[in-house]
């Protein structure tokens, strides 16, 4: 889950830059959205792994 923390930190930094850099605001918001999607993908991956491990324990 440390990876998720790192991804969310990058998203936050992009949003912070968007707030401060009006000339490139659209760029930084797009970057933040990409990081947000990576975070959602990481969460989904984590739950798939947890569910797989649980299914394997139950099958044993």
NORHU-V978203 format. One record per residue. N is the residue number from 1. RES is the residue in one letter. PHI is phi in whole degrees, 0 to 359 (999 if undefined). PSI is psi in degrees with one decimal (* if undefined). D_CENTER is the distance of its C-alpha to the mean C-alpha in whole Angstrom. Layout:
n=[N;N]
res=[RES;RES]
phi=[PHI;PHI]
psi=[PSI;PSI]
d_center=[D_CENTER;D_CENTER]
//
This chain:
n=[1;2;3;4;5;6;7;8;9;10;11;12;13;14;15;16;17;18;19;20;21;22;23;24;25;26;27;28;29;30;31;32;33;34;35;36;37;38;39;40;41;42;43;44;45;46;47;48;49;50;51;52;53;54;55;56;57;58;59;60]
res=[X;X;X;X;X;X;X;X;X;X;X;X;X;X;X;X;X;X;X;X;X;X;X;X;X;X;X;X;X;X;X;X;X;X;X;X;X;X;X;X;X;X;X;X;X;X;X;X;X;X;X;X;X;X;X;X;X;X;X;X]
phi=[999;296;298;297;298;296;296;296;296;296;300;299;298;295;294;295;297;300;291;261;245;294;291;243;305;299;300;293;292;296;297;298;295;296;294;297;295;299;296;296;296;295;297;299;300;301;292;298;297;296;293;296;298;295;297;294;295;291;285;281]
psi=[-11.1;-31.0;-39.8;-40.3;-43.0;-42.3;-45.5;-33.0;-41.8;-41.2;-45.3;-43.6;-39.9;-41.6;-36.5;-43.1;-39.0;-37.7;-28.3;-19.8;86.5;-29.1;-32.0;23.5;-46.3;-42.3;-49.3;-34.7;-37.0;-40.9;-41.7;-39.7;-37.3;-42.3;-36.7;-42.4;-38.5;-39.5;-43.7;-38.9;-40.4;-41.0;-45.3;-42.8;-45.0;-45.4;-36.5;-44.4;-42.7;-43.4;-37.7;-46.0;-40.9;-42.5;-39.1;-39.8;-41.2;-30.7;-24.2;*]
d_center=[10;11;8;6;8;8;5;5;9;9;8;10;13;13;13;16;18;18;20;22;23;24;25;22;20;19;18;16;14;14;12;10;9;8;5;5;6;4;1;5;7;6;7;10;11;12;14;15;16;18;20;21;22;24;25;27;28;30;31;33]
//
